[in-house]
Amino acid sequence: MSKNFWQSVILGVAMVSLCCAQSLRREADNTGTLIGTAVRPSLFLETAYASTLAREFSMVEPEDAMKWRALRPDANTYDFRQGDEVVHFAQIHQMKVRGHCLVWDHDNPDWLAHGHFTSRDLSRLLHEHITRVMKHYKGQVFAWDVINEAMDEKGNVRDSIWYNEPGIGLSEKDTAYIEQVFRWARKADPHALLFYNEAEGEGLNRKSDAIYAMMKDFKGRGVPINGVGLQMHVPTLELDTSALAASLSANIARLTALGLQVHITELDVALPIDANGVSRPDDLVREADLYRGIVRACLGHAGCTAIQTWGFTDKYSWIGSHSRHTRGQGLPFDRTYQPKSAYRAVLEELSAGRLPPH
């Protein structure tokens, strides 16, 4: 992007930021917690988007800009432009960058997904990709989701191009390919924090038990891993808020006891909406209660060091695009960038500070 573009973004952000003494970012800083969100660099030109982002958050993660589909238009080409825009925005506004993600069975380009590669070819491609991308962002991306969603709902390693379709030649032991990519990642960047990121394993259940067992095994054998990302997409309001928070807290406790960090990485709460995209007032209150419980669970453990939402304004939430327009309003800001009850709940929890260590 041009120099004039960035100058306009900086000026717009500065003018809006001056008006607001309190923010999620300021209160999170006081607790030693990173408060982050997933972003789309194409939206940085929208002043309200850029100013709210810079004012409220201390960490950003690209939704798509660092995935294979964006970075690798063909086998021989890397296109870092979108990812670089995220890094540039973060540097201007003194934010940290999480990288997402190096290995996933989704969002791969057609040439890779349907290329009929041998296991040897895939191993070479993956090793080279991890090395090239991490070295490009070395010193700029402080933490990476090295692998995303490698397990199914039963806690088994998910079928994928990397594991067994055809895999990289390490499918004889379920977690062997996962271990290998962490070792490649550590060699590529000795200083970045390396995370395993997963959905539906936030509380105590069969899937989180499998993740815990893998983490315990990895830590015991010196596999280079620093943390676990708990996505925390809440799909329904039909949940007991207290039970959800207690189960999440217990899972964070056992993971951090292994010496791992925990990040909440993709938090949102899907609400029922009517034909006009509006939720009931009672549901917005319920949403706020869920946000409050999740943030409180994280702040109760010193090893839970970051809380991140998957986007921050309902205007650009992924939920509506994947639910036939029957669900939405899952984020702390509404479509006009006004803070919702969920925002105020998060702000209040951050302002209250961390609870005594467990």
ChimeraX attribute file (.defattr): number of C-alpha atoms within 10 A of each C-alpha:
attribute: neighborCount
match mode: 1-to-1
recipient: residues
	/A:1	9
	/A:2	6
	/A:3	7
	/A:4	9
	/A:5	11
	/A:6	16
	/A:7	11
	/A:8	13
	/A:9	20
	/A:10	18
	/A:11	13
	/A:12	17
	/A:13	21
	/A:14	15
	/A:15	11
	/A:16	16
	/A:17	18
	/A:18	9
	/A:19	8
	/A:20	10
	/A:21	8
	/A:22	13
	/A:23	19
	/A:24	22
	/A:25	22
	/A:26	18
	/A:27	22
	/A:28	26
	/A:29	17
	/A:30	14
	/A:31	17
	/A:32	15
	/A:33	23
	/A:34	23
	/A:35	27
	/A:36	31
	/A:37	24
	/A:38	23
	/A:39	23
	/A:40	19
	/A:41	20
	/A:42	11
	/A:43	12
	/A:44	19
	/A:45	15
	/A:46	11
	/A:47	17
	/A:48	16
	/A:49	21
	/A:50	20
	/A:51	20
	/A:52	19
	/A:53	27
	/A:54	23
	/A:55	21
	/A:56	21
	/A:57	25
	/A:58	25
	/A:59	23
	/A:60	29
	/A:61	32
	/A:62	24
	/A:63	20
	/A:64	20
	/A:65	25
	/A:66	23
	/A:67	21
	/A:68	24
	/A:69	18
	/A:70	18
	/A:71	21
	/A:72	19
	/A:73	16
	/A:74	14
	/A:75	11
	/A:76	6
	/A:77	9
	/A:78	15
	/A:79	16
	/A:80	16
	/A:81	15
	/A:82	19
	/A:83	22
	/A:84	17
	/A:85	18
	/A:86	21
	/A:87	24
	/A:88	16
	/A:89	21
	/A:90	21
	/A:91	13
	/A:92	12
	/A:93	18
	/A:94	13
	/A:95	20
	/A:96	21
	/A:97	26
	/A:98	25
	/A:99	30
	/A:100	25
	/A:101	23
	/A:102	21
	/A:103	22
	/A:104	19
	/A:105	16
	/A:106	14
	/A:107	13
	/A:108	19
	/A:109	18
	/A:110	11
	/A:111	14
	/A:112	18
	/A:113	15
	/A:114	10
	/A:115	10
	/A:116	13
	/A:117	18
	/A:118	14
	/A:119	19
	/A:120	12
	/A:121	13
	/A:122	20
	/A:123	20
	/A:124	12
	/A:125	16
	/A:126	17
	/A:127	17
	/A:128	13
	/A:129	20
	/A:130	23
	/A:131	18
	/A:132	14
	/A:133	20
	/A:134	21
	/A:135	16
	/A:136	15
	/A:137	18
	/A:138	15
	/A:139	12
	/A:140	19
	/A:141	22
	/A:142	16
	/A:143	20
	/A:144	24
	/A:145	24
	/A:146	24
	/A:147	21
	/A:148	20
	/A:149	20
	/A:150	23
	/A:151	20
	/A:152	15
	/A:153	15
	/A:154	13
	/A:155	16
	/A:156	15
	/A:157	19
	/A:158	17
	/A:159	15
	/A:160	15
	/A:161	21
	/A:162	23
	/A:163	24
	/A:164	18
	/A:165	15
	/A:166	18
	/A:167	20
	/A:168	24
	/A:169	17
	/A:170	19
	/A:171	17
	/A:172	10
	/A:173	10
	/A:174	14
	/A:175	18
	/A:176	14
	/A:177	20
	/A:178	23
	/A:179	17
	/A:180	16
	/A:181	20
	/A:182	21
	/A:183	17
	/A:184	17
	/A:185	26
	/A:186	20
	/A:187	15
	/A:188	20
	/A:189	21
	/A:190	11
	/A:191	13
	/A:192	21
	/A:193	21
	/A:194	27
	/A:195	28
	/A:196	23
	/A:197	26
	/A:198	24
	/A:199	21
	/A:200	20
	/A:201	26
	/A:202	25
	/A:203	21
	/A:204	18
	/A:205	16
	/A:206	15
	/A:207	21
	/A:208	23
	/A:209	16
	/A:210	17
	/A:211	23
	/A:212	19
	/A:213	13
	/A:214	15
	/A:215	22
	/A:216	17
	/A:217	13
	/A:218	16
	/A:219	16
	/A:220	10
	/A:221	9
	/A:222	9
	/A:223	16
	/A:224	21
	/A:225	22
	/A:226	20
	/A:227	25
	/A:228	26
	/A:229	27
	/A:230	27
	/A:231	24
	/A:232	24
	/A:233	20
	/A:234	20
	/A:235	15
	/A:236	12
	/A:237	16
	/A:238	8
	/A:239	12
	/A:240	10
	/A:241	18
	/A:242	13
	/A:243	12
	/A:244	17
	/A:245	22
	/A:246	18
	/A:247	17
	/A:248	21
	/A:249	24
	/A:250	15
	/A:251	23
	/A:252	28
	/A:253	21
	/A:254	13
	/A:255	22
	/A:256	17
	/A:257	12
	/A:258	15
	/A:259	15
	/A:260	21
	/A:261	23
	/A:262	27
	/A:263	24
	/A:264	25
	/A:265	27
	/A:266	24
	/A:267	24
	/A:268	28
	/A:269	26
	/A:270	22
	/A:271	26
	/A:272	19
	/A:273	17
	/A:274	13
	/A:275	8
	/A:276	8
	/A:277	15
	/A:278	14
	/A:279	17
	/A:280	12
	/A:281	10
	/A:282	9
	/A:283	16
	/A:284	20
	/A:285	15
	/A:286	20
	/A:287	28
	/A:288	23
	/A:289	18
	/A:290	25
	/A:291	27
	/A:292	23
	/A:293	22
	/A:294	24
	/A:295	25
	/A:296	23
	/A:297	23
	/A:298	25
	/A:299	27
	/A:300	18
	/A:301	21
	/A:302	20
	/A:303	21
	/A:304	26
	/A:305	17
	/A:306	22
	/A:307	26
	/A:308	27
	/A:309	25
	/A:310	27
	/A:311	27
	/A:312	29
	/A:313	23
	/A:314	21
	/A:315	17
	/A:316	19
	/A:317	20
	/A:318	15
	/A:319	23
	/A:320	20
	/A:321	12
	/A:322	11
	/A:323	12
	/A:324	9
	/A:325	15
	/A:326	19
	/A:327	22
	/A:328	26
	/A:329	28
	/A:330	30
	/A:331	30
	/A:332	26
	/A:333	21
	/A:334	19
	/A:335	15
	/A:336	11
	/A:337	15
	/A:338	13
	/A:339	15
	/A:340	18
	/A:341	22
	/A:342	24
	/A:343	21
	/A:344	18
	/A:345	22
	/A:346	24
	/A:347	20
	/A:348	16
	/A:349	21
	/A:350	26
	/A:351	18
	/A:352	14
	/A:353	18
	/A:354	21
	/A:355	15
	/A:356	9
	/A:357	9
	/A:358	8
